[in-house]
Amino acid sequence: MLLGALIDAGANPKKIQQVFDMIPAHYSKCKTLQLQVRDVNTHGFRACGVELKIVEDGQETRADDLLQAAQDISKASQISEKAAIFVANSLRELVTVESRLHGVALDKTHLHEAGSADTLADVFGVATACDELAIFDGEIYSTPVAVGGGSISFSHGTVAAPAPAVLEIARQRKIPIHGGPENVELATPTGMSILANLARNFVENFPPLVPVIVGHGAGKRELSAAPNLVRVVIGHSVGSQLDTDAVSILETNLDDLSGEVLGNALQQILDSGAKDAWITPAQFKKNRPGHVLHVICNSSDGERLANIIMEETGTLGVRHQQWSRFSLQREIRTLKVEIEGRKFDVRVKFARQRSGRVVNVKPEFDDIRTIANQLSISARKVSELVLREAQKTIEE
């Protein structure tokens, strides 16, 4: 339903199918996977209906195999870094919850419903659509989740709605849920893991915004009490030229770690989706020298990253607080630049106000350094030449 809403909002189904074509190539359980999109009508409302035609074998899947397949698909499909992080975090959250619920180590967890190819399709489809609509660069809100009611039958038997994994994700991520409006399942574990890693804030009412695009995604089930729809609204915040969002600040004191362990912990935190992380030297009680580890992350990632900090460093506690921040909209573009008769591709970050005015331009230093080494000239000179080309694109 979320994928349908994003397609209705303008995401290109052909580009999503191109990513879907990578799934059978890297996930042996899946033989074919085809996306079908059509207009549907529910309770008098037009919406986008999405159906996945999948041919796969019925064998169980190990959690590690699903995660490895997702990593391979991300590389092969060349989705953005933000999209790849979103995919990895969503799937890891899903399989970690499954392993915890069943009391089995992650590397020994076997998946039933969650191991189906449609899990990969759901997550990669949403990631690709959000990439195309530049949603990862914005501030993402969600209203509380309606989980339905009644009973749910699945591979482990029949339980009351919501499913145990849905409830566990909501508990861990502090996602507000409510029952109804009908006694059927309205939220799935995959859907909850996607939403938990997509939305930064859960609010009862819409934040102030000017709607620009509205997309509706329809579910297959026809409800009697309400339209079975998910709605996506894309718009601009009201007032300021700067974006605002909420972030979590995590900190912990460390006085007994080697440099190797500390450096590895920092890299693991950054690789797991932190916005930034750094270490400062400090002096603690009994005049013991040590370090303070600082992390900035999305509010929804705070508890997950705190767990990683404790696992990697052995610290017994992590301080956390919520900060509001102003930020510029960011876009990374690849420019073709000619230097000393040779052409190079350089990634350049453009920072803009909401009005579109560019206020900062910064080339990716790894690209600058590579060019400087190849041409045996200074990185400063390469950076100046790239900035000159970037300025031309702004003026155009």
Secondary structure as GFF3:
##gff-version 3
##sequence-region A 1 396
A	DSSP	alpha_helix	2	8	.	.	.	ID=ss1
A	DSSP	alpha_helix	13	20	.	.	.	ID=ss2
A	DSSP	alpha_helix	22	26	.	.	.	ID=ss3
A	DSSP	beta_strand	30	42	.	.	.	ID=ss4
A	DSSP	beta_strand	45	56	.	.	.	ID=ss5
A	DSSP	beta_strand	61	62	.	.	.	ID=ss6
A	DSSP	alpha_helix	63	77	.	.	.	ID=ss7
A	DSSP	alpha_helix	81	102	.	.	.	ID=ss8
A	DSSP	three_ten_helix	106	108	.	.	.	ID=ss9
A	DSSP	beta_strand	110	111	.	.	.	ID=ss10
A	DSSP	three_ten_helix	113	115	.	.	.	ID=ss11
A	DSSP	alpha_helix	117	132	.	.	.	ID=ss12
A	DSSP	three_ten_helix	135	137	.	.	.	ID=ss13
A	DSSP	beta_strand	141	142	.	.	.	ID=ss14
A	DSSP	beta_strand	145	148	.	.	.	ID=ss15
A	DSSP	beta_strand	151	154	.	.	.	ID=ss16
A	DSSP	beta_strand	157	160	.	.	.	ID=ss17
A	DSSP	alpha_helix	164	173	.	.	.	ID=ss18
A	DSSP	beta_strand	177	179	.	.	.	ID=ss19
A	DSSP	alpha_helix	189	198	.	.	.	ID=ss20
A	DSSP	beta_strand	201	202	.	.	.	ID=ss21
A	DSSP	beta_strand	209	218	.	.	.	ID=ss22
A	DSSP	beta_strand	229	237	.	.	.	ID=ss23
A	DSSP	beta_strand	243	254	.	.	.	ID=ss24
A	DSSP	alpha_helix	259	271	.	.	.	ID=ss25
A	DSSP	beta_strand	276	283	.	.	.	ID=ss26
A	DSSP	three_ten_helix	285	287	.	.	.	ID=ss27
A	DSSP	beta_strand	289	298	.	.	.	ID=ss28
A	DSSP	three_ten_helix	299	301	.	.	.	ID=ss29
A	DSSP	alpha_helix	302	313	.	.	.	ID=ss30
A	DSSP	beta_strand	319	327	.	.	.	ID=ss31
A	DSSP	beta_strand	329	339	.	.	.	ID=ss32
A	DSSP	beta_strand	342	352	.	.	.	ID=ss33
A	DSSP	beta_strand	358	363	.	.	.	ID=ss34
A	DSSP	alpha_helix	365	375	.	.	.	ID=ss35
A	DSSP	alpha_helix	379	395	.	.	.	ID=ss36
###
